[in-house]
């Protein structure tokens, strides 16, 4: 079957690669999702680039083969978009890198009194992972730099199941997030009448390694905005500095938040609304939203605390992000 030892070596490497995937770890035991085990394994494997995908997703006929829907969601879902972060650079056909402090949009500190300056140098792809790094570094009047990326006008969906496998930093004042914003906020006006969905965010105030936050923002434009949120524990006494799957099932009737395949929070459409469409029970969460990853430093969510004096850097690692939608 094998003509030479080189083919045997390639098979062994392929098996190692499969065994180190996040899904296999989850199916066997979430307690094995420790970052040293995964990092040590993937660092010994040579990664090759996958065939390029359309910037707005994958073809339906291929999706069932590459990544069928997880067993814990509706099996009528099909994969529409994925990024496994292979290769050695970010796919610029999918991701937009954001810069600065938000002041260019009239939102100094990105509207949250954040302490960082976002720049491209803090975003990298290596060993099959997206890495966003916050650093103690002076840049344009800020004492910290970090990274923020999003898919606006490139990848956007209404409804579906969104999931990312992420390892989070635990240092004080770190505020990592995986979230969604409307691709066209003019439909329901500005923030927050147009909506915001926070699939996962971690609060670096108390350095709680066992809890993440789930939230939505809705209602009227600031300062008449509303927020509904919950602090959710990682199942099986897991900690955020391990890889976990954070997911959102989004329908016209509810938003259900998942951690490692377990529903930890559900918000029904009798809770939220938009001042711009009070007769629409699904508004503002019935239009296209795009994906964001970022690692903020400080700000109102973490109680305005600052990193410890010994802080030098912290990483947010993303193994993959996927979007599934119901078959048409």
ABEGO torsion letter per residue (X at the ends): XBABAAAAAAAAAAAAAAAABAAAAAAABAAAABAAAAAAAAAABBBBBBBBBBAAEBBAAAAAAABBBBAABBAABBBABBBAGBEABBBAAABBBBBEAGAAAGBBGGGAGBABBBBAAABBBBGGBBBBBBBBBBBGGBABBBBBBBABGABBBBEEBBBBBBBBBABBGBBBBBBBBBABAAAAEBOAAAEBBBABBBBAAAGBAABBBBBBBBEBBOAABBBBBBBBBBBGGBBAABBBBBBBBBBAABBBBBBGGBBABBBBAAABBBAABAABAAOABABBBBBBBBBBBEEAAAGGBBBBAABABBBBBBABBBBBBBBX
